[in-house]
Amino acid sequence: MNQESASTRQSRLVAALAGGWVADAASLGLHWLYDSERVREVGGDAPEFMEPREAHYKGVFGYFAHGGKRSGDISHYGAATGVLTDSLLASRGILDVRDYQRRFRTFFGPGGQWHGYIDNPTRITLDNLNRNEQAAIEKALASTTVNLTDRQKRILVQKVLPYTRHLSGEELAEPVRTAINLTYQDPAIQDAGVHIAQTIDRQLTRLSGADDTQLPAITKLPPLVACYCGDDDLMAATEAAARVTNHSDEAVAWARCSARLLDHLFRGEPMSSALEAAIAEAPDPEALSLAKAVSSLDGPHAGDSHGRTCYLHEAMPVIFHILAQAKSFTEAVRANILCGGDSCGRAWIIGPAMAAVYGVGGAQGIPLSWLARLNHGDRILSDLEKLVATERSLQNGGDD
């Protein structure tokens, strides 16, 4: 692969990933307003980057979830995508499910960084991760051969949990022993603590997701596809990532469909062939074909025909309709917002797909002014550039 083709590919991937963040932030102000007439009434022909206001939802069907957010902020979908991006950066572009789970729990759980709406898959995933940890603790204590009092068991668990939540395997022994030594100098008790920590680590399961077929199964996928673009392991990685939050065969099937679409676009293929390749992976290919075949772009009509909610069987046909008919990033994002409903969720496929085709700037790409309206955009874009420059992303490029 020559330097020019590598540079071209990196530019396309960075633009595509940026497209997800921008489309999400652009949609936040009217997210989950299901009445498309009200969306048009308050947003006009340019409904992007509106300030979230509860008044917009009065008297019509909708759910105001983003009180306290500002124009340019991201939704909970963007926050979750950021968690996976951080995990991929830490793992040099390789999906490490345990690391992803840990970061997800730390970010969205008690004391975490996220302040905002928590959706059903996230809530249940957090509950499952807590239950998985408790089951691992019980197995660890049951297998300990040292005779410990209940008080000692309780203290040892308190000592080891901060380490099992961010370290694994042999990494645990030294810091756990040091922490226990502050309270218990007996080597046998320290050995028991190390045993408990390492047993908890081994017993933690990769299964954490909710039995749920909503959009969080696919909204996180763009950075993963960027790292596994053109790789034979893409579908396996897609399923593993999807099941962290959505342990559902139907959700995984839609995730595979979405990943196939993005993979083809990220490799520089035209929208038409990427849509066809993705339809072949879909659990309901007829719905996608019908949505794609509508001859003119009409977001509200697509919502009327297929649904506007967070469920994948409703969102995916709307996504395919918009991608098949829109002629620019701006046109696609506006059609998505004007459709109403879960515009932020759909944005995480529409934005990267359109940006992969049209790039940044010009009449059809991401408007530069929209990039400037993304809050914390400097940090976000810097991380995207680092992710695309990882060794794994580069080696999966192939020749353009």
N, C-alpha and C positions, 0 to 999 in steps of 0.2 A: 504494500500500500504506500503510494508516494505521499509526500508531505502535503501537497495541495488537496488530495482527496481526503486525507485525515483531517485537515483544517476545515474543509467543507462539511464533513460529517459532524465534527464537533460543534460547528456553528448551528447546524440544523438541530442537533439534540438540545443544545442550550436554549435555542429559540422555542423548541417544542415544550420543554419543561417549564420555561417562563410563561408560556401560554396558559398553563393550568393555573398558576398563581394569579395571573392577571384576570383571567376569566372568572375565577372564584371571587376575587375581591370586587370585580365589576358587578357581580350578581347579588352581593350580600344585602344591599339596601332594600330589595324587594323579595328576598328569599322567603319561600313558603307563603307567598300571597297567591292564592289559587284562582282568584278572579282576574282573568286576563284583561277584562275591560277596565278594572280598577288599576291594573299595572299600567295600561296605556294612559289612563286618566292622570295618574301622578307622575309617570315617567316620560310621557310623550314618545317621540321618535328616538330619543337618546336616554334610555333609562339606566344607563350604567353609572356606577360609583355614586349612587344616591345615599344620603345619610339615612341609616336605619331609624325609622320613626314609627312608633306604635299607632299614631293617628292614621297612617296609611291603611291599616288593617281594620279600622272601625267600620262596622256595618256590612262587611263582606266576609266570605269564608277565607280564613288564613290563620297562620300561627306566627306571632311575633316572638322570635327566639333570641334576638340579638340585641337586647337592650344593653346599653353601655358600650357597644361597638361603634366605631367611627368609619366614615367613608375611607376606603383603602385597606381596611382590615380584612382578614381572611376568616372563613367559616371553620367549624370544627373539622370539616373534611380536609381543608388545607393544613390544619394543625396536625392531623393524623398522617398526612402525606409527609409533613416535615419530620415526624418521628421516624418513619421508614427511611427517609433521606439521610438522617443522622446515623441510623444504624448501618446503612450501606456505605456511607463514608468511613465509618469506623472499621468496617470489614473489607475495605478495598473493593467495593462493588459486588461482594458476594452476600447473598441472603443468609443471615444467621438468625434462625427463628427464635432461639432463646434470647439473643441480644435484642431483637425487635420486641419480643414480649416484655422484657425488662424495661426497656425504654418507654414502651406504651404505658405500662403500669405506673412508672415513675412520673411520666408527664401528665397523664389524665387522672391518676389516683389522688388520694388525700395528700395535701402538701405539695402537689405538683404545680407545674407552670401554667396549666390551662385554666382560664377563667371564662366560662361561657357554657353554651349548650352541650349536653351529653346525650347522644342518641342511644337507641335501644341496643344495637350491637356493641357499642363501647361500654355501656353500663353492664351488660351481661358478661362481656369479656373480662372486665375488671372483677366481677363477682367470681367468675370461673378461675381466674388466676389466683385469687385469694383462697378459694377452696382447694385448688391444686397444691398450693403451698402448705395449707393446714394438713392435708392428707400426707404430704411428704414429711412434715414434722412428726406426725404420729408414727409413721413407719420408721423414722430415724430413732425416735425414743424407744420404740419397741425392740429395736435390734441392738441397742447399747448394752454391752456386757458389764460395764462398771455399775456397781450398786450406788445409785444416786437417790437423794431425797427428792420429794416433789419440788421443794424450793430450789434445789440445785438444777433440776431439769428446767424449771421455769427461767432461771437466770441464764443458763447456757443457751436456751433458745433465743432469749433477748440479745445475748452477746453475738450469736452467729448470724442472725437474720440480716443485719446491715451488709454483711459480706456476701451471703448467698444471693443477694439481690443484684450484685454487680460483678461477682467473680465466679470462676468455675474451676473444678478439678484441683490440681496441685496448687493453684494460686491461692486457695483458701487456707492452707495449713498455717503459714507463718502469721498472717494478720489475725486469724482467729485465735491462735495460741497466745499471741501478744495481748489481745483484748481480754481473754479469760484470765491471764496472769495478773491483771489488775485487781481481781477479786479472789481467784483461787490459784495458789502456787503449787498445789498438788499436781504432779505430772499426770497421774491417772485421770484426774478430772479434766485436765487440759486435753488429754488424748480422747476422752469421751466427747468433748466439745468439737474437736476436729472431725471425729467420726460422725457426729450429728450433722455438722455442716456439709461434709462431703456426701453423706447419704441423702440429705435434702436435695443437694445439687443433682444427684443421679436420678432421684425419684420424680423431679419436676417434669411434667408432660408437655409435649408440643401442642396438645389439643386444648384450645382455650376459647374458640369462637362460639358465637351464638348460632342457634338454628334459625337463621335469618336470611332473607333474600333481598335485602335492601342495598342501596348504593355503596355503603362503605366497603363492600367486597371488591369494587373496581376503582374507587376514587384514588386509592393509594398507588395504583399500578404504574403511572408514568415513569417515576425514577427507577423502578425495578426493570421495566422494559428497556430503558436506556442502558442499564448495566448488562442486560442479557440479550440485547438486540442481535438477532441473527444467530443466537446460540441454541443448540439442541436442548439445553436445559431450561429454556424459557418457560415451557408449559408446566414443568414440575415446580419451578420456582414460583410461578403464578399461583398454582394451587396451594402451595405451602403458605404463601403470604395471605391469600384470601381467607384460608381457614383459621388464621390467627384471630380474626374478628367475625368471620361468617362461616361456621362449620355446616355447610349445606351444599349438597351436590348441585342443586340448581344454581346457587350463587357462584360456585366454582365454574360451571359451564358458561355463565355469562362473563366471568372473569377471563376465561380462556378466549372467548370471542373478542373481548375488549383488548386483551394483550396481543392477539393476532392482528387486529386492526392497527394498533399503534406500532407494532413491530414492522409491518410493511411500510407504514408512513415514515417511521424513523430511519428506515433504510433508503428512503428517497423514492419510493414507488408512488404512482399517482393515486388519488383518492378513489377513483372508480375500481381499480383492481384491489386496493386494500379493503374496501367495503365488501367486495365479493369474497375475498379470502376469509374475512371475519364471519360473514353469513354462514359459511360452511361449518363453522365451529359453534353456531348459536343453537340453543335449545328450542328456539322458535324461529326458524329461518323464514317462514312465510310472513310473519309479522314484520320482520326487518325489510324483506323484499317489497312488501306493500308500502311501507313507510318511505322507502327510498324512491319508489316509482312515482310518487306524487310530483307533478311537473313544475310546481312553483313553490317557492319558500313561504311557509305560513306556520310560524311557531304556534300561535293560538289554536289553529285548526288541528295541528299535530297533537296538541294536548287534549283537545276535544275527542279525537279519534282513538288515542292510545292511552291516555291518562297522564296525570301530572305529578303523581306521588313519588315517594322514594323507592318504590318497588322496581326491581330491575326489569320485569316484563313490561312495565309501563315506560320507564325511562329510556331503555335502549332503542325502541322504535323512534321515539322523538329525536334522540341523538342521531340516528341514521338518517332521518329525514333532513335534519339541518345540515349534516355533513354533505349529503348528496346534492343539496340545492344551493347552499351559501357560496358566494364568490369571493368572500374576504373574511378575515378574522372579525372585524367589526360587525359585519352583517350577521355572522353566525352567533356571536355573543348577544347581540341585541335580539335576534329571533328567539334565542333560548330564554332570555329574561322575559320577553313579551309573552311567551308561552305560559309563564306562571308556574307555581308549584315549586318543586325541588330544583330550582335553577342552579344553585351552587353545586349540587351533586353532579348534575349533567355536565357542568362546566369542566369537570376534571377529565372528561374524554374529549369534549368539543374543543376546548382551548388548546391542548397539546396537539390534537389532530390537525386543526387549521394552521397552527403555527409551524408545524412540521412541513406543511405544504408551502406556506406563504412567507414564513420567516418574520423578521422584524422590520418595521418601517415600510415606506411606500404606500401605495393605494390599497394593498391587500393584506399586508402583514400586521403584526401587533403595532398599534400606534405608539410612537415614542412617548406621547403625552400620557398614555395609559400606564406605561411602565413607570413613569414618574409619580403616578398616583398610588402605587402599591406601597403601603406602609412597610418599613423595614426592608425595602427592596434591595438596598445595597448588600445586606447580609444574605438575603435569600438568593440573589443572583450569584454572589460569590460562592455559596455552597453548591449551586448548580454547576458552575464552571469547574469546581473541584471534583464533583462527582463524575462529570463527563470526561475529565482528564485522568480518572483512575486507570490503572493498568488493565483491569478487566474490560472496561468500556472500550479502550483503545484496541485491545487484541481481538475483540469481537467485531471490529469494523469491517474487515474484508475490503475489497476494492469496490469503489462506487461504479 
